[in-house]
Amino acid sequence: PERIGLVLETGKPFEAQVRDHGGAYYLLRLLPYQREGSVQGVVLTLVDISTLRAAEGRIEQLSLVVENSTEMQSIFSRDGRVTYGNRSFNRAFGGDDEERMVSFMDIYRGWSREAFLDLFDECHADGGRTLEAVATLASGETIDIEIRLTPVVFEGEELMYAHGSDVTSRKSVERQLLLRDRAIAASTNGIV
């Protein structure tokens, strides 16, 4: 009643999200009804937005999962620029979405622009890729990384989602096992 009186008095519309006793969400709109230049009444509309609210909640949950993941997650544009990096990515490679000037080629050693474009196109053609690379951290240190690439299209723009895992420890163990296997194969009697 108070809001209706305000709309009648000022002629300015009012909009709010409200919830009923059953838990459903509605968009409440109070619009001035004008006739012959003056406000004659108020038109009240309720639009059920429960599905929209549930979708917004789900998006918020997924956003929290991605942003707080311990895995390095990022999105690359076709020219190799990083357009999004989660907290783990930003800690590893520096910056945030506003100040970052880093590209795929800056992070992953040995990738030329042409090789990146080929990878980008293959990823979009084939539905994704998994690869291993050496990444240079903001500190200058290098790590072995496994990258799972997924093609995405957002607002008509082709992008590439990258999910990176530090596999430095695993690669170290693999190198040790390879050395051990070579030593065994080179020995005459199989005992080192």
Residue pairs with C-beta under 8 A, 6 or more apart in sequence:
3 14
3 30
4 30
4 42
4 44
6 12
6 14
7 13
7 14
7 30
7 31
7 32
7 39
7 42
8 32
8 39
8 41
8 42
11 32
11 34
11 39
12 32
13 29
13 30
13 31
13 32
14 28
14 29
14 30
15 27
15 28
15 29
15 30
16 27
16 28
17 25
17 26
17 27
17 28
17 49
17 53
18 25
18 26
18 28
18 46
19 25
19 26
20 26
23 50
24 48
24 50
25 48
25 49
25 50
25 52
25 53
26 46
26 47
26 48
26 49
26 50
27 45
27 46
27 47
27 49
28 44
28 45
28 46
29 43
29 44
29 45
29 46
29 47
30 42
30 43
30 44
31 42
31 43
31 45
32 39
32 41
32 42
32 43
33 39
33 40
33 41
33 42
33 43
34 40
66 73
66 86
67 86
67 87
68 86
68 87
69 86
69 88
70 88
71 88
71 163
71 164
71 165
72 85
72 86
72 88
72 89
72 92
72 93
72 145
72 162
72 163
72 164
72 165
72 166
73 85
73 86
73 88
73 89
73 161
73 162
73 163
73 164
74 82
74 84
74 85
74 86
74 89
74 161
74 162
74 164
75 82
75 83
75 84
75 85
75 152
75 159
75 160
75 161
75 162
76 82
76 83
76 103
76 104
76 120
76 159
76 160
76 162
77 83
77 157
77 159
78 117
78 120
78 157
78 158
78 159
79 103
80 103
80 104
80 105
80 113
80 116
81 103
82 89
82 93
82 100
82 102
82 103
82 104
82 107
83 97
83 159
84 97
85 93
85 95
85 96
85 97
85 100
89 164
90 96
90 100
92 135
92 137
92 138
93 100
93 102
93 107
93 135
93 137
93 138
94 100
94 102
94 138
95 101
95 102
95 138
104 111
104 116
105 111
105 112
105 113
105 116
106 136
107 135
107 136
108 133
108 134
108 135
108 136
108 145
108 147
109 133
109 134
109 135
109 136
109 142
110 133
110 134
111 119
111 133
119 129
119 131
119 149
120 158
120 160
122 129
123 129
123 149
123 150
123 151
123 160
124 151
124 158
124 160
127 150
127 151
128 148
128 149
128 150
128 151
129 148
129 149
130 146
130 147
130 148
130 149
131 146
131 147
131 149
132 144
132 145
132 146
132 147
132 167
132 171
133 144
133 145
133 147
134 142
134 143
134 144
134 145
135 142
135 143
135 144
135 145
135 164
136 142
137 143
143 166
143 168
144 166
144 167
144 168
144 170
144 171
145 164
145 165
145 166
145 167
145 168
146 164
146 165
146 167
147 162
147 163
147 164
148 162
148 163
148 164
149 160
149 161
149 162
149 163
150 160
150 161
150 162
150 163
151 158
151 159
151 160
151 161
152 158
152 159
152 160
152 161
153 159
183 192
184 190
184 192
